[in-house]
Amino acid sequence: MQTPLLIKHDNEKDPYIEFPKGVKIVEYDAKMNVISSITAQYAKNFTGEDRWEAKNNVIAVNLKGDTLKTEYLVWDTKNKKIYSDQFVKIIQKDQVYTGIGFESNQDFTSYHIKNLKGNMYVNVEK
């Protein structure tokens, strides 16, 4: 994890760690290869709930290079899921999908976009 500033709020009813100047979180496999990453301009880690909230220019990238862009993302570390109820854009090598709402495993390798919009290319054999 990289951040220029973190503030612990341990005395709150629901304690959390705040990242008011942004954060970058990188997930690695056992061989230290990057699996996925998430960056945001603002984030909170609700320590008692095993949950992160990321806001403002949130970008997630998976192992294949697929890129998710949104303004709000929740990372449920206990259930190993990420999700959003807001506008999302997923950019793949040759396709772009948009929608309102999104759910994925935390590696961002298996995902579902709600209210999907975008072009899909299908090979038709003759």
C-alpha positions, 0 to 999 in steps of 0.5 A: 500500500502506498499513501502520502497520508493516513489518519487513524480514527480509533476512538470512533464508534466504528473505527477507521483509517482515512486516506485523505490524499489518496491510496494505491493498493497492489495485490501480489501472488506468491511469486510477487507478480502483480495480480491487481491494483486499485488507486483512488484519490480518497479512501477509508478502511473500516477496520472493524468491518473488513471493508474499504471505500474508495472515492474520486477517480477510482481505477482498478486494473487486473492481471489481463490489463482490464481497467475499471474506472468509477467514482466510488468502489467498495472492497469487502475484504472479508468476502473478497469482493469489490462492488459499486452502485455508481457509473462504471467503465471497463476498458478492455484491449478492444472493447469498452463497457459502461453501466450503473453498478458492478460486482467482482471478485477482489482480483477483478478477474470475474465480474458483472456489470449491471445495466450494461451498455457498450458494444460487443464484437461477435465472430460469425462463421460463414 
